[in-house]
Amino acid sequence: MAGRVLLVEAGRDHDVFEVVELTDTVARVRSPLLFEVGEELKVRIDNNGTTTETVVRVRAHTGPADAKITELELVS
């Protein structure tokens, strides 16, 4: 299983990402929201029994318009 990435905003978790791939440096996700390239987001990552709260930067959007994948680079 690829883990789970939750958007943290105003002290609440928002389940807006479907994880496609999760590595130590990048999360590739699908989302109904299209964040701006360069935008920084606070997220909570649940992976292999470990939960980490961190900041990610939107690195790119790839794929066709109807199936965009957003690349989130783990910043801290």
Secondary structure, 3 states (H helix, E strand, C coil): CCCEEEEEECCEEECCCEEEEECCCEEEEECCCCCCCCCEEEEEEEECCEEEEEEEEEEEEECCHHHCEEEEEECC
